[in-house]
Amino acid sequence: MAMKITNKAYDAIKWIVVIVIPAVITLYSTLGGIWGFSYVQEITGTLAAIDVFLGVIMKYNFTYYFSDQ
């Protein structure tokens, strides 16, 4: 059984998953290469995995929402 979320919450999560996390990954990866930050691969890989996980949850919730109507 999936948890239903409001449209406002869905839109906020979608914005984070589609815009914010990929932008943070790109920014950190680029600046890490230029400035020699530590653990660039580990941090960007972790953020990418979290982003994919949240995307899957969103897709499941979206599918569940429309199958319920």
Distance bins in CASP14 RR format, pairs under 12 A and 6 or more apart:
PFRMAT RR
TARGET T0000
AUTHOR 0000-0000-0000
RMODE 2
METHOD distances of the structure
MODEL  1
1 60 0 0 0 0 0 1 0 0 0 0 0
1 61 0 0 0 0 0 1 0 0 0 0 0
1 64 0 0 0 0 1 0 0 0 0 0 0
1 68 0 0 0 0 0 1 0 0 0 0 0
2 57 0 0 0 0 1 0 0 0 0 0 0
2 58 0 0 0 0 0 1 0 0 0 0 0
2 59 0 0 0 0 0 1 0 0 0 0 0
2 60 1 0 0 1 0 0 0 0 0 0 0
2 61 1 0 1 0 0 0 0 0 0 0 0
2 62 0 0 0 0 1 0 0 0 0 0 0
2 63 0 0 0 0 1 0 0 0 0 0 0
2 64 1 0 1 0 0 0 0 0 0 0 0
2 65 1 0 0 1 0 0 0 0 0 0 0
2 66 0 0 0 0 0 1 0 0 0 0 0
2 67 0 0 0 0 1 0 0 0 0 0 0
2 68 0 0 0 0 1 0 0 0 0 0 0
3 9 0 0 0 0 0 1 0 0 0 0 0
3 10 0 0 0 0 0 1 0 0 0 0 0
3 57 0 0 0 0 1 0 0 0 0 0 0
3 60 0 0 0 0 0 1 0 0 0 0 0
3 61 1 0 0 1 0 0 0 0 0 0 0
3 64 0 0 0 0 1 0 0 0 0 0 0
3 65 0 0 0 0 0 1 0 0 0 0 0
4 10 0 0 0 0 1 0 0 0 0 0 0
4 60 0 0 0 0 0 1 0 0 0 0 0
4 61 1 0 0 1 0 0 0 0 0 0 0
4 62 0 0 0 0 0 1 0 0 0 0 0
4 64 1 0 0 1 0 0 0 0 0 0 0
4 65 1 0 0 1 0 0 0 0 0 0 0
4 66 0 0 0 0 0 1 0 0 0 0 0
4 67 0 0 0 0 0 1 0 0 0 0 0
4 68 0 0 0 0 1 0 0 0 0 0 0
4 69 0 0 0 0 0 1 0 0 0 0 0
5 11 0 0 0 0 1 0 0 0 0 0 0
5 12 0 0 0 0 1 0 0 0 0 0 0
5 13 1 0 0 1 0 0 0 0 0 0 0
5 14 0 0 0 0 0 1 0 0 0 0 0
5 57 0 0 0 0 0 1 0 0 0 0 0
5 58 0 0 0 0 1 0 0 0 0 0 0
5 60 0 0 0 0 0 1 0 0 0 0 0
5 61 1 0 0 1 0 0 0 0 0 0 0
5 62 0 0 0 0 0 1 0 0 0 0 0
5 64 0 0 0 0 0 1 0 0 0 0 0
5 65 0 0 0 0 1 0 0 0 0 0 0
6 12 0 0 0 0 1 0 0 0 0 0 0
6 13 0 0 0 0 0 1 0 0 0 0 0
6 61 0 0 0 0 0 1 0 0 0 0 0
6 65 0 0 0 0 0 1 0 0 0 0 0
7 13 0 0 0 0 0 1 0 0 0 0 0
7 14 0 0 0 0 0 1 0 0 0 0 0
7 61 0 0 0 0 0 1 0 0 0 0 0
7 62 0 0 0 0 0 1 0 0 0 0 0
7 65 0 0 0 0 1 0 0 0 0 0 0
8 14 0 0 0 0 0 1 0 0 0 0 0
8 15 0 0 0 0 0 1 0 0 0 0 0
9 15 0 0 0 0 0 1 0 0 0 0 0
9 16 0 0 0 0 0 1 0 0 0 0 0
9 58 0 0 0 0 0 1 0 0 0 0 0
9 61 0 0 0 0 1 0 0 0 0 0 0
9 65 0 0 0 0 0 1 0 0 0 0 0
10 16 0 0 0 0 0 1 0 0 0 0 0
10 17 0 0 0 0 0 1 0 0 0 0 0
10 18 0 0 0 0 0 1 0 0 0 0 0
10 54 0 0 0 0 0 1 0 0 0 0 0
10 55 0 0 0 0 0 1 0 0 0 0 0
10 57 0 0 0 0 0 1 0 0 0 0 0
10 58 1 0 0 1 0 0 0 0 0 0 0
10 59 0 0 0 0 0 1 0 0 0 0 0
10 61 1 0 0 1 0 0 0 0 0 0 0
10 62 1 0 0 1 0 0 0 0 0 0 0
10 64 0 0 0 0 0 1 0 0 0 0 0
10 65 0 0 0 0 1 0 0 0 0 0 0
11 17 0 0 0 0 0 1 0 0 0 0 0
11 18 0 0 0 0 0 1 0 0 0 0 0
11 19 0 0 0 0 0 1 0 0 0 0 0
11 58 0 0 0 0 0 1 0 0 0 0 0
11 62 0 0 0 0 0 1 0 0 0 0 0
12 18 0 0 0 0 0 1 0 0 0 0 0
12 19 0 0 0 0 0 1 0 0 0 0 0
12 20 0 0 0 0 1 0 0 0 0 0 0
12 54 0 0 0 0 0 1 0 0 0 0 0
12 58 0 0 0 0 0 1 0 0 0 0 0
13 19 0 0 0 0 0 1 0 0 0 0 0
13 20 0 0 0 0 0 1 0 0 0 0 0
13 21 0 0 0 0 0 1 0 0 0 0 0
13 51 0 0 0 0 0 1 0 0 0 0 0
13 53 0 0 0 0 0 1 0 0 0 0 0
13 54 1 0 0 1 0 0 0 0 0 0 0
13 55 0 0 0 0 1 0 0 0 0 0 0
13 57 0 0 0 0 1 0 0 0 0 0 0
13 58 1 0 0 1 0 0 0 0 0 0 0
13 59 0 0 0 0 0 1 0 0 0 0 0
13 61 0 0 0 0 1 0 0 0 0 0 0
13 62 0 0 0 0 0 1 0 0 0 0 0
14 20 0 0 0 0 0 1 0 0 0 0 0
14 21 0 0 0 0 0 1 0 0 0 0 0
14 51 0 0 0 0 0 1 0 0 0 0 0
14 54 0 0 0 0 1 0 0 0 0 0 0
14 55 0 0 0 0 1 0 0 0 0 0 0
14 57 0 0 0 0 0 1 0 0 0 0 0
14 58 1 0 0 1 0 0 0 0 0 0 0
14 59 0 0 0 0 0 1 0 0 0 0 0
14 61 0 0 0 0 0 1 0 0 0 0 0
14 62 0 0 0 0 1 0 0 0 0 0 0
15 21 0 0 0 0 1 0 0 0 0 0 0
15 22 0 0 0 0 0 1 0 0 0 0 0
15 23 0 0 0 0 0 1 0 0 0 0 0
15 54 0 0 0 0 0 1 0 0 0 0 0
15 58 0 0 0 0 0 1 0 0 0 0 0
16 22 0 0 0 0 1 0 0 0 0 0 0
16 23 0 0 0 0 0 1 0 0 0 0 0
16 24 0 0 0 0 1 0 0 0 0 0 0
16 47 0 0 0 0 0 1 0 0 0 0 0
16 50 0 0 0 0 0 1 0 0 0 0 0
16 51 0 0 0 0 1 0 0 0 0 0 0
16 54 1 0 0 1 0 0 0 0 0 0 0
16 55 0 0 0 0 1 0 0 0 0 0 0
16 57 0 0 0 0 0 1 0 0 0 0 0
16 58 0 0 0 0 1 0 0 0 0 0 0
17 23 0 0 0 0 0 1 0 0 0 0 0
17 24 0 0 0 0 0 1 0 0 0 0 0
17 25 0 0 0 0 0 1 0 0 0 0 0
17 47 0 0 0 0 0 1 0 0 0 0 0
17 48 0 0 0 0 0 1 0 0 0 0 0
17 50 0 0 0 0 1 0 0 0 0 0 0
17 51 1 0 1 0 0 0 0 0 0 0 0
17 52 0 0 0 0 1 0 0 0 0 0 0
17 53 0 0 0 0 1 0 0 0 0 0 0
17 54 1 0 1 0 0 0 0 0 0 0 0
17 55 1 0 1 0 0 0 0 0 0 0 0
17 56 0 0 0 0 1 0 0 0 0 0 0
17 57 0 0 0 0 1 0 0 0 0 0 0
17 58 1 0 0 1 0 0 0 0 0 0 0
17 59 0 0 0 0 0 1 0 0 0 0 0
17 61 0 0 0 0 0 1 0 0 0 0 0
17 62 0 0 0 0 0 1 0 0 0 0 0
18 51 0 0 0 0 1 0 0 0 0 0 0
18 52 0 0 0 0 0 1 0 0 0 0 0
18 54 0 0 0 0 1 0 0 0 0 0 0
18 55 0 0 0 0 1 0 0 0 0 0 0
18 58 0 0 0 0 1 0 0 0 0 0 0
18 59 0 0 0 0 0 1 0 0 0 0 0
19 25 0 0 0 0 0 1 0 0 0 0 0
19 26 0 0 0 0 0 1 0 0 0 0 0
19 51 0 0 0 0 0 1 0 0 0 0 0
20 26 0 0 0 0 0 1 0 0 0 0 0
20 27 0 0 0 0 0 1 0 0 0 0 0
20 47 0 0 0 0 0 1 0 0 0 0 0
20 50 0 0 0 0 0 1 0 0 0 0 0
20 51 0 0 0 0 1 0 0 0 0 0 0
20 54 0 0 0 0 0 1 0 0 0 0 0
21 27 0 0 0 0 0 1 0 0 0 0 0
21 28 0 0 0 0 0 1 0 0 0 0 0
21 43 0 0 0 0 0 1 0 0 0 0 0
21 44 0 0 0 0 0 1 0 0 0 0 0
21 45 0 0 0 0 0 1 0 0 0 0 0
21 46 0 0 0 0 0 1 0 0 0 0 0
21 47 1 0 1 0 0 0 0 0 0 0 0
21 48 1 0 0 1 0 0 0 0 0 0 0
21 49 0 0 0 0 0 1 0 0 0 0 0
21 50 1 0 0 1 0 0 0 0 0 0 0
21 51 1 0 1 0 0 0 0 0 0 0 0
21 52 0 0 0 0 1 0 0 0 0 0 0
21 53 0 0 0 0 0 1 0 0 0 0 0
21 54 1 0 0 1 0 0 0 0 0 0 0
21 55 0 0 0 0 1 0 0 0 0 0 0
22 28 0 0 0 0 0 1 0 0 0 0 0
22 29 0 0 0 0 0 1 0 0 0 0 0
22 44 0 0 0 0 0 1 0 0 0 0 0
22 45 0 0 0 0 0 1 0 0 0 0 0
22 47 0 0 0 0 1 0 0 0 0 0 0
22 48 0 0 0 0 1 0 0 0 0 0 0
22 50 0 0 0 0 0 1 0 0 0 0 0
22 51 1 0 0 1 0 0 0 0 0 0 0
22 52 0 0 0 0 0 1 0 0 0 0 0
22 54 0 0 0 0 0 1 0 0 0 0 0
22 55 0 0 0 0 0 1 0 0 0 0 0
23 29 0 0 0 0 0 1 0 0 0 0 0
23 30 0 0 0 0 0 1 0 0 0 0 0
23 44 0 0 0 0 0 1 0 0 0 0 0
23 47 0 0 0 0 0 1 0 0 0 0 0
23 51 0 0 0 0 0 1 0 0 0 0 0
24 30 0 0 0 0 0 1 0 0 0 0 0
24 31 0 0 0 0 0 1 0 0 0 0 0
24 43 0 0 0 0 1 0 0 0 0 0 0
24 44 0 0 0 0 1 0 0 0 0 0 0
24 45 0 0 0 0 0 1 0 0 0 0 0
24 46 0 0 0 0 0 1 0 0 0 0 0
24 47 1 0 0 1 0 0 0 0 0 0 0
24 48 0 0 0 0 0 1 0 0 0 0 0
24 50 0 0 0 0 0 1 0 0 0 0 0
24 51 0 0 0 0 1 0 0 0 0 0 0
25 31 0 0 0 0 0 1 0 0 0 0 0
25 32 0 0 0 0 0 1 0 0 0 0 0
25 40 0 0 0 0 0 1 0 0 0 0 0
25 41 0 0 0 0 0 1 0 0 0 0 0
25 43 0 0 0 0 1 0 0 0 0 0 0
25 44 1 0 1 0 0 0 0 0 0 0 0
25 45 1 0 0 1 0 0 0 0 0 0 0
25 46 0 0 0 0 1 0 0 0 0 0 0
25 47 1 0 1 0 0 0 0 0 0 0 0
25 48 1 0 1 0 0 0 0 0 0 0 0
25 49 0 0 0 0 0 1 0 0 0 0 0
25 50 0 0 0 0 1 0 0 0 0 0 0
25 51 1 0 0 1 0 0 0 0 0 0 0
25 52 0 0 0 0 0 1 0 0 0 0 0
26 32 0 0 0 0 0 1 0 0 0 0 0
26 33 0 0 0 0 0 1 0 0 0 0 0
26 40 0 0 0 0 0 1 0 0 0 0 0
26 44 0 0 0 0 1 0 0 0 0 0 0
26 47 0 0 0 0 0 1 0 0 0 0 0
26 48 0 0 0 0 0 1 0 0 0 0 0
26 51 0 0 0 0 0 1 0 0 0 0 0
27 33 0 0 0 0 0 1 0 0 0 0 0
27 34 0 0 0 0 0 1 0 0 0 0 0
27 35 0 0 0 0 0 1 0 0 0 0 0
27 37 0 0 0 0 0 1 0 0 0 0 0
27 40 0 0 0 0 0 1 0 0 0 0 0
27 43 0 0 0 0 0 1 0 0 0 0 0
27 44 0 0 0 0 1 0 0 0 0 0 0
27 47 0 0 0 0 0 1 0 0 0 0 0
28 34 0 0 0 0 0 1 0 0 0 0 0
28 35 0 0 0 0 0 1 0 0 0 0 0
28 36 0 0 0 0 0 1 0 0 0 0 0
28 37 1 0 0 1 0 0 0 0 0 0 0
28 38 0 0 0 0 0 1 0 0 0 0 0
28 39 0 0 0 0 1 0 0 0 0 0 0
28 40 1 0 0 1 0 0 0 0 0 0 0
28 41 0 0 0 0 0 1 0 0 0 0 0
28 42 0 0 0 0 0 1 0 0 0 0 0
28 43 1 0 0 1 0 0 0 0 0 0 0
28 44 1 0 1 0 0 0 0 0 0 0 0
28 45 0 0 0 0 0 1 0 0 0 0 0
28 46 0 0 0 0 0 1 0 0 0 0 0
28 47 1 0 0 1 0 0 0 0 0 0 0
28 48 0 0 0 0 0 1 0 0 0 0 0
29 35 0 0 0 0 0 1 0 0 0 0 0
29 36 0 0 0 0 0 1 0 0 0 0 0
29 37 0 0 0 0 1 0 0 0 0 0 0
29 39 0 0 0 0 0 1 0 0 0 0 0
29 40 1 0 0 1 0 0 0 0 0 0 0
29 41 0 0 0 0 1 0 0 0 0 0 0
29 42 0 0 0 0 0 1 0 0 0 0 0
29 43 0 0 0 0 1 0 0 0 0 0 0
29 44 1 0 1 0 0 0 0 0 0 0 0
29 45 0 0 0 0 1 0 0 0 0 0 0
29 47 0 0 0 0 1 0 0 0 0 0 0
29 48 0 0 0 0 1 0 0 0 0 0 0
30 36 0 0 0 0 0 1 0 0 0 0 0
30 37 0 0 0 0 0 1 0 0 0 0 0
30 40 0 0 0 0 1 0 0 0 0 0 0
30 44 0 0 0 0 1 0 0 0 0 0 0
31 37 1 0 0 1 0 0 0 0 0 0 0
31 40 0 0 0 0 1 0 0 0 0 0 0
31 43 0 0 0 0 0 1 0 0 0 0 0
31 44 0 0 0 0 0 1 0 0 0 0 0
32 38 0 0 0 0 1 0 0 0 0 0 0
32 39 0 0 0 0 1 0 0 0 0 0 0
32 40 1 0 1 0 0 0 0 0 0 0 0
32 41 0 0 0 0 0 1 0 0 0 0 0
32 42 0 0 0 0 0 1 0 0 0 0 0
32 43 0 0 0 0 1 0 0 0 0 0 0
32 44 0 0 0 0 1 0 0 0 0 0 0
33 39 0 0 0 0 0 1 0 0 0 0 0
33 40 1 0 0 1 0 0 0 0 0 0 0
33 41 0 0 0 0 0 1 0 0 0 0 0
33 43 0 0 0 0 0 1 0 0 0 0 0
33 44 0 0 0 0 0 1 0 0 0 0 0
34 40 0 0 0 0 0 1 0 0 0 0 0
37 43 0 0 0 0 1 0 0 0 0 0 0
37 44 0 0 0 0 0 1 0 0 0 0 0
39 45 0 0 0 0 1 0 0 0 0 0 0
39 46 0 0 0 0 1 0 0 0 0 0 0
39 47 0 0 0 0 0 1 0 0 0 0 0
40 46 0 0 0 0 0 1 0 0 0 0 0
40 47 0 0 0 0 0 1 0 0 0 0 0
41 47 0 0 0 0 0 1 0 0 0 0 0
41 48 0 0 0 0 0 1 0 0 0 0 0
42 48 0 0 0 0 0 1 0 0 0 0 0
42 49 0 0 0 0 0 1 0 0 0 0 0
43 49 0 0 0 0 0 1 0 0 0 0 0
43 50 0 0 0 0 0 1 0 0 0 0 0
44 50 0 0 0 0 0 1 0 0 0 0 0
44 51 0 0 0 0 0 1 0 0 0 0 0
45 51 0 0 0 0 1 0 0 0 0 0 0
45 52 0 0 0 0 1 0 0 0 0 0 0
45 53 0 0 0 0 0 1 0 0 0 0 0
46 52 0 0 0 0 0 1 0 0 0 0 0
46 53 0 0 0 0 0 1 0 0 0 0 0
47 53 0 0 0 0 0 1 0 0 0 0 0
47 54 0 0 0 0 0 1 0 0 0 0 0
48 54 0 0 0 0 0 1 0 0 0 0 0
48 55 0 0 0 0 0 1 0 0 0 0 0
49 55 0 0 0 0 0 1 0 0 0 0 0
49 56 0 0 0 0 0 1 0 0 0 0 0
50 56 0 0 0 0 0 1 0 0 0 0 0
50 57 0 0 0 0 0 1 0 0 0 0 0
51 57 0 0 0 0 0 1 0 0 0 0 0
51 58 0 0 0 0 0 1 0 0 0 0 0
52 58 0 0 0 0 0 1 0 0 0 0 0
52 59 0 0 0 0 0 1 0 0 0 0 0
53 59 0 0 0 0 0 1 0 0 0 0 0
53 60 0 0 0 0 0 1 0 0 0 0 0
54 60 0 0 0 0 0 1 0 0 0 0 0
54 61 0 0 0 0 0 1 0 0 0 0 0
55 61 0 0 0 0 1 0 0 0 0 0 0
55 62 0 0 0 0 1 0 0 0 0 0 0
55 63 0 0 0 0 0 1 0 0 0 0 0
56 62 0 0 0 0 0 1 0 0 0 0 0
56 63 0 0 0 0 0 1 0 0 0 0 0
57 63 0 0 0 0 0 1 0 0 0 0 0
57 64 0 0 0 0 0 1 0 0 0 0 0
58 64 0 0 0 0 0 1 0 0 0 0 0
58 65 0 0 0 0 0 1 0 0 0 0 0
59 65 0 0 0 0 0 1 0 0 0 0 0
59 66 0 0 0 0 0 1 0 0 0 0 0
60 66 0 0 0 0 0 1 0 0 0 0 0
60 67 0 0 0 0 0 1 0 0 0 0 0
61 67 0 0 0 0 0 1 0 0 0 0 0
61 68 0 0 0 0 0 1 0 0 0 0 0
62 68 0 0 0 0 0 1 0 0 0 0 0
62 69 0 0 0 0 0 1 0 0 0 0 0
63 69 0 0 0 0 0 1 0 0 0 0 0
END
